[in-house]
């Protein structure tokens, strides 16, 4: 049995607007059959992103423009599902560009599968993540360790997840994360009370993602991805 490939692209620190434009190009190339499935793994400079209901999401940004500027935080509309979230250094962000095969053409299953890959990843550090009924993401108790917000267009995915590894959690005070006011956020480093190398988490996630989605990871040429239309 031939296992489909997924090209894994480790991009380092990428401005949000650049990553969004890259996703849009890759979605079109995937739709035309010009590339196999992709998994972009990266970090962002400090940025707040809003989902498709941007007006509602912006109401959950509690910081004013002056405070955002002082903290060096940009705001972008993302065009994904979900509400408002924060991205910053120390957070592993993943954007799968997948053409979902027939058996997986179910949006709820796709989100659950992403959650499962994250749950398997953090379990390697002894962290037991779980789900909360009616909410997306991965939780440890009442604190979210990973947020998920996806877009699926003609069964090709974009956007994805953000796993807090060593993120500055004080920056989440600028928003009501995901519009949920009665729950908190956490990170792997806060839970473990020690540093966690984000590169090791990235490697563990690739293994878990490949297992959950039944894909064979391959390296990609990150430099080519940034410039090829």
C-alpha positions as CSV (number, residue, x, y, z in Angstrom):
1,X,0.0,0.0,0.0
2,X,1.4,3.4,-1.0
3,X,1.3,6.0,1.8
4,X,0.6,9.5,0.5
5,X,3.4,12.0,1.1
6,X,3.2,15.3,3.1
7,X,6.0,17.8,2.6
8,X,7.0,19.2,6.0
9,X,8.3,22.8,5.8
10,X,10.0,24.2,8.9
11,X,10.0,27.9,8.3
12,X,11.2,29.5,11.6
13,X,9.9,33.0,12.4
14,X,7.6,34.3,9.7
15,X,5.5,37.5,9.7
16,X,1.8,36.7,9.7
17,X,0.9,38.4,6.5
18,X,3.7,36.6,4.7
19,X,2.5,33.2,6.0
20,X,-1.1,34.0,5.0
21,X,-0.1,34.8,1.5
22,X,2.0,31.6,1.3
23,X,-0.9,29.6,2.4
24,X,-3.1,31.1,-0.3
25,X,-0.6,30.3,-3.0
26,X,-0.1,26.8,-1.8
27,X,-3.9,26.1,-1.6
28,X,-4.2,27.1,-5.3
29,X,-1.2,25.0,-6.3
30,X,-2.6,22.0,-4.3
31,X,-5.9,22.4,-6.0
32,X,-4.2,22.3,-9.4
33,X,-2.3,19.2,-8.4
34,X,1.1,21.0,-8.7
35,X,2.3,20.0,-5.2
36,X,1.6,17.2,-2.7
37,X,0.1,17.9,0.7
38,X,2.0,20.4,2.8
39,X,2.6,20.9,6.5
40,X,3.9,24.4,7.4
41,X,5.5,24.7,10.8
42,X,6.6,28.1,12.1
43,X,6.4,30.8,14.6
44,X,5.0,34.4,14.3
45,X,6.1,37.7,15.7
46,X,3.5,39.0,18.2
47,X,0.2,39.2,16.4
48,X,-3.5,39.0,17.2
49,X,-5.7,37.3,14.5
50,X,-9.4,37.3,14.1
51,X,-11.7,34.8,12.5
52,X,-14.4,35.1,9.8
53,X,-16.7,36.9,12.2
54,X,-14.2,39.7,12.5
55,X,-16.5,42.3,14.0
56,X,-17.4,39.9,16.9
57,X,-13.8,38.9,17.3
58,X,-12.5,42.5,17.5
59,X,-14.9,43.0,20.4
60,X,-12.7,40.4,22.3
61,X,-9.6,42.5,21.9
62,X,-9.5,44.3,25.2
63,X,-6.3,46.3,24.7
64,X,-6.4,49.7,23.0
65,X,-4.3,50.6,19.9
66,X,-1.7,52.4,22.1
67,X,-1.2,49.4,24.3
68,X,-1.0,47.1,21.3
69,X,1.6,49.4,19.7
70,X,3.6,49.6,23.0
71,X,3.7,45.8,23.1
72,X,4.6,45.5,19.4
73,X,1.5,43.5,18.6
74,X,-0.1,43.6,15.1
75,X,-3.8,42.7,14.4
76,X,-4.8,40.8,11.2
77,X,-8.0,39.3,9.9
78,X,-7.3,35.7,9.1
79,X,-10.2,34.4,7.1
80,X,-10.4,31.2,9.2
81,X,-12.9,29.8,11.6
82,X,-12.8,30.6,15.3
83,X,-12.7,33.9,17.2
84,X,-9.7,35.9,18.3
85,X,-6.3,34.4,19.3
86,X,-2.7,35.5,19.9
87,X,0.4,34.2,18.2
88,X,4.0,34.9,19.2
89,X,7.5,33.5,19.6
90,X,7.6,30.3,21.6
91,X,4.4,29.0,20.1
92,X,4.4,26.2,17.5
93,X,2.1,27.2,14.7
94,X,1.0,24.6,12.1
95,X,-0.7,25.2,8.8
96,X,-1.6,21.9,7.0
97,X,-2.4,22.3,3.3
98,X,-4.1,19.0,2.7
99,X,-6.5,17.8,0.0
100,X,-8.7,15.7,2.3
101,X,-9.5,12.3,0.7
102,X,-13.1,11.1,0.5
103,X,-13.1,9.1,3.8
104,X,-11.9,12.3,5.7
105,X,-14.2,14.9,4.1
106,X,-15.8,15.8,7.4
107,X,-14.9,19.2,9.0
108,X,-15.6,18.0,12.5
109,X,-13.4,14.9,12.0
110,X,-10.6,17.1,10.7
111,X,-10.6,19.3,13.7
112,X,-10.7,16.3,16.1
113,X,-7.8,14.7,14.2
114,X,-5.7,17.9,14.6
115,X,-6.6,17.8,18.3
116,X,-5.5,14.2,18.5
117,X,-2.2,14.9,16.9
118,X,-1.5,17.6,19.5
119,X,-2.7,15.4,22.4
120,X,-0.2,12.7,21.2
121,X,2.5,15.3,20.9
122,X,2.3,16.7,24.4
123,X,1.9,13.3,25.9
124,X,5.5,12.6,25.1
125,X,6.3,15.2,27.8
126,X,3.9,13.6,30.2
127,X,1.2,16.2,29.7
128,X,-2.3,14.8,29.4
129,X,-4.3,17.1,27.2
130,X,-8.0,16.6,26.5
131,X,-11.1,18.1,25.0
132,X,-14.0,20.1,26.4
133,X,-17.4,19.4,24.9
134,X,-18.6,22.2,22.6
135,X,-15.2,23.8,22.4
136,X,-12.3,23.3,20.1
137,X,-8.6,23.0,20.9
138,X,-6.6,21.0,23.4
139,X,-7.1,21.7,27.1
140,X,-5.3,20.8,30.4
141,X,-8.0,21.2,32.9
142,X,-9.7,24.5,32.2
143,X,-6.7,26.0,30.5
144,X,-6.1,25.8,26.8
145,X,-2.7,24.8,25.7
146,X,-3.5,24.7,21.9
147,X,-5.9,26.7,19.8
148,X,-7.4,25.5,16.5
149,X,-8.9,27.6,13.7
150,X,-9.2,26.1,10.3
151,X,-10.5,26.9,6.8
152,X,-11.6,24.2,4.3
153,X,-12.3,25.2,0.7
154,X,-13.4,22.5,-1.7
155,X,-11.8,20.0,0.7
156,X,-8.4,21.7,0.8
157,X,-7.4,22.8,4.2
158,X,-5.5,25.9,5.4
159,X,-4.8,27.7,8.7
160,X,-4.6,25.2,11.6
161,X,-3.3,25.2,15.2
162,X,-1.1,27.1,17.7
163,X,0.5,25.1,20.5
164,X,1.9,27.1,23.4
165,X,5.3,25.7,24.1
166,X,7.2,28.6,25.8
167,X,4.9,31.5,24.8
168,X,4.7,34.7,26.8
169,X,1.3,34.1,28.3
170,X,1.0,37.7,29.6
171,X,0.2,38.7,26.0
172,X,-3.0,36.8,26.1
173,X,-4.2,39.4,28.6
174,X,-4.7,41.7,25.5
175,X,-7.6,39.6,24.4
176,X,-10.4,37.3,25.5
177,X,-8.8,34.2,24.0
178,X,-11.2,32.6,21.5
179,X,-14.0,34.7,23.0
180,X,-14.1,32.4,26.1
181,X,-14.0,34.5,29.2
182,X,-14.2,31.9,31.9
183,X,-11.2,29.7,31.0
184,X,-7.5,30.3,30.9
185,X,-4.5,29.6,28.8
186,X,-1.3,27.7,29.6
187,X,1.9,26.5,28.0
188,X,4.0,23.3,28.1
189,X,6.7,25.2,29.9
190,X,4.3,26.5,32.5
191,X,2.9,23.1,33.1
192,X,6.4,21.4,33.3
193,X,8.1,24.3,35.0
194,X,11.1,24.0,32.8
195,X,12.3,25.0,29.3
196,X,11.0,22.9,26.4
197,X,13.0,23.1,23.1
198,X,10.4,24.0,20.4
199,X,12.4,22.1,17.8
200,X,11.8,18.9,19.8
201,X,8.1,19.6,20.0
202,X,8.0,20.2,16.2
203,X,9.7,16.9,15.5
204,X,7.3,15.1,17.9
205,X,4.3,16.8,16.2
206,X,5.4,15.7,12.7
207,X,5.4,12.1,13.9
208,X,2.0,12.4,15.6
209,X,0.5,14.2,12.6
210,X,1.8,11.5,10.2
211,X,0.3,8.8,12.4
212,X,-3.1,10.4,12.8
213,X,-3.5,11.3,9.1
214,X,-1.8,8.3,7.6
215,X,0.8,10.3,5.7
216,X,4.6,9.9,5.0
217,X,6.6,13.0,6.0
218,X,9.1,14.3,3.5
219,X,11.3,17.5,3.7
220,X,10.5,20.5,1.5
221,X,12.5,23.3,0.1
222,X,11.4,26.2,2.4
223,X,13.2,28.8,0.3
224,X,11.4,27.8,-2.8
225,X,8.0,27.9,-1.1
226,X,8.5,31.5,-0.2
227,X,9.0,32.7,-3.7
228,X,7.3,30.2,-6.1
229,X,3.9,31.5,-7.2
